[in-house]
Amino acid sequence: MAHAAQALRENPELAIFLTLALGFFIGRVRIGNSSLGNVVGTLLAGVVIGQLDIRVAPLVKTVFFDLFLFATGYKVGPQFFRGLKKHALSQVSLTVVLCVTSLLATVVAAKLLGYDVGTAAGLLAGAFTESTVIGTADLSEAGPTPARGR
């Protein structure tokens, strides 16, 4: 096992193709009436092979992550738009109500509790269970934070 891991570390392109091969194999395994699919299987194989501390160029990581997103969207996208045809108005209305309510509740709670911008963004991220909200918080104009005592 150590020799195989070392060979993959020395030739990261082999690790990529091994990940793809294992991913397709995992994706085809049937559990009951369903299977994970090639995309999820490859993602799981990548997580496992990634534990071997193999260094892959950042550009390669970005390209393969983009391919993963494309494959997922390519598979799920048509189902999403078919679903919108049937119940689009109610789904969009529910989404708008949820977003506005969560944002207003976060703003009110942050004002009442005296939260700084970062803590308020964390509260919103927790409410939405989305880490991308953290990236949208502009901390450059937030000034000193009470927690750091500046």
C-alpha positions as CSV (number, residue, x, y, z in Angstrom):
1,M,0.0,0.0,0.0
2,A,2.8,2.4,0.8
3,H,4.4,1.8,-2.6
4,A,1.1,2.5,-4.4
5,A,0.6,5.7,-2.4
6,Q,4.2,6.8,-3.2
7,A,3.7,6.1,-6.9
8,L,0.5,8.2,-6.9
9,R,2.3,11.0,-5.1
10,E,5.1,11.0,-7.7
11,N,2.6,10.8,-10.6
12,P,-0.5,12.8,-9.6
13,E,-2.0,12.3,-13.1
14,L,-2.3,8.6,-12.2
15,A,-4.3,9.6,-9.1
16,I,-6.7,11.6,-11.2
17,F,-7.4,8.7,-13.6
18,L,-7.6,6.2,-10.7
19,T,-10.1,8.5,-9.1
20,L,-12.2,8.6,-12.3
21,A,-12.0,4.8,-12.7
22,L,-13.0,4.1,-9.1
23,G,-15.6,6.8,-9.2
24,F,-17.3,5.2,-12.2
25,F,-17.1,1.8,-10.5
26,I,-18.6,3.1,-7.2
27,G,-21.3,5.0,-9.2
28,R,-22.5,1.8,-10.9
29,V,-22.9,-0.2,-7.7
30,R,-26.5,-0.7,-7.0
31,I,-27.9,-0.4,-3.5
32,G,-31.4,-1.7,-3.6
33,N,-33.1,0.0,-6.5
34,S,-30.8,3.0,-6.7
35,S,-27.2,3.9,-7.2
36,L,-25.0,6.9,-6.4
37,G,-24.2,7.7,-10.0
38,N,-21.0,8.5,-11.7
39,V,-20.6,12.1,-10.4
40,V,-21.1,11.3,-6.7
41,G,-19.1,8.1,-7.1
42,T,-16.2,10.0,-8.5
43,L,-16.5,12.7,-5.8
44,L,-16.4,10.0,-3.1
45,A,-13.4,8.3,-4.7
46,G,-11.6,11.7,-4.9
47,V,-12.2,12.2,-1.2
48,V,-10.7,8.8,-0.4
49,I,-7.7,9.1,-2.7
50,G,-7.2,12.7,-1.5
51,Q,-6.4,11.3,2.0
52,L,-3.1,10.0,0.5
53,D,-1.6,13.5,0.6
54,I,-1.2,13.8,-3.2
55,R,-0.2,17.2,-4.5
56,V,-2.2,18.3,-7.5
57,A,-1.7,21.6,-9.3
58,P,-4.3,24.2,-8.3
59,L,-5.3,24.7,-11.9
60,V,-6.1,21.0,-12.3
61,K,-8.1,21.1,-9.1
62,T,-10.1,24.0,-10.4
63,V,-10.8,22.5,-13.7
64,F,-11.9,19.2,-12.3
65,F,-14.1,20.9,-9.7
66,D,-15.7,22.9,-12.5
67,L,-16.3,19.7,-14.4
68,F,-18.0,18.2,-11.3
69,L,-20.3,21.2,-11.1
70,F,-21.0,21.1,-14.8
71,A,-21.8,17.3,-14.6
72,T,-24.1,17.9,-11.6
73,G,-25.9,20.8,-13.3
74,Y,-26.2,18.9,-16.6
75,K,-27.9,16.0,-14.8
76,V,-30.1,18.0,-12.4
77,G,-30.8,21.2,-14.5
78,P,-33.6,19.8,-16.7
79,Q,-35.4,18.3,-13.7
80,F,-35.2,21.7,-12.0
81,F,-36.8,23.6,-14.9
82,R,-39.4,20.9,-15.4
83,G,-40.4,21.3,-11.7
84,L,-40.6,25.1,-12.2
85,K,-43.2,24.7,-14.9
86,K,-45.6,23.0,-12.6
87,H,-45.3,25.0,-9.4
88,A,-43.1,28.0,-10.3
89,L,-45.2,30.7,-8.7
90,S,-45.6,29.0,-5.4
91,Q,-41.9,28.0,-5.3
92,V,-40.6,31.5,-6.1
93,S,-43.0,33.1,-3.6
94,L,-41.8,30.7,-0.9
95,T,-38.2,31.4,-1.7
96,V,-38.7,35.2,-1.6
97,V,-40.6,35.0,1.7
98,L,-37.9,32.8,3.2
99,C,-35.0,35.0,2.1
100,V,-36.6,38.3,3.2
101,T,-37.7,36.8,6.5
102,S,-34.3,35.4,7.3
103,L,-32.6,38.6,6.3
104,L,-34.9,40.8,8.4
105,A,-34.7,38.4,11.4
106,T,-30.9,38.5,11.2
107,V,-30.8,42.3,10.9
108,V,-33.1,42.8,13.9
109,A,-31.3,40.2,16.0
110,A,-27.9,41.8,15.2
111,K,-29.1,45.2,16.1
112,L,-30.8,44.1,19.3
113,L,-27.8,42.1,20.5
114,G,-25.2,44.5,19.2
115,Y,-23.4,42.1,16.9
116,D,-20.6,43.2,14.6
117,V,-20.8,42.6,10.9
118,G,-18.9,39.3,11.1
119,T,-21.1,37.9,13.8
120,A,-24.2,39.0,11.9
121,A,-23.0,37.4,8.8
122,G,-22.3,34.2,10.7
123,L,-25.8,34.3,12.1
124,L,-27.2,34.7,8.6
125,A,-25.0,31.9,7.3
126,G,-26.2,29.6,10.1
127,A,-29.8,30.5,9.3
128,F,-29.4,29.7,5.7
129,T,-26.9,26.9,6.3
130,E,-24.8,28.5,3.6
131,S,-21.1,29.3,4.1
132,T,-21.2,31.5,1.0
133,V,-23.0,34.2,3.0
134,I,-19.8,34.6,5.0
135,G,-18.0,35.6,1.8
136,T,-20.5,38.4,1.1
137,A,-19.9,40.2,4.4
138,D,-17.8,43.2,3.7
139,L,-15.6,43.5,6.8
140,S,-13.4,46.2,5.4
141,E,-15.8,49.0,6.4
142,A,-16.9,47.3,9.7
143,G,-14.3,49.2,11.8
144,P,-13.1,47.8,15.1
145,T,-14.8,44.8,16.5
146,P,-15.7,44.7,20.2
147,A,-14.5,41.1,20.5
148,R,-10.9,42.0,19.6
149,G,-10.9,45.1,21.8
150,R,-9.6,47.5,19.2
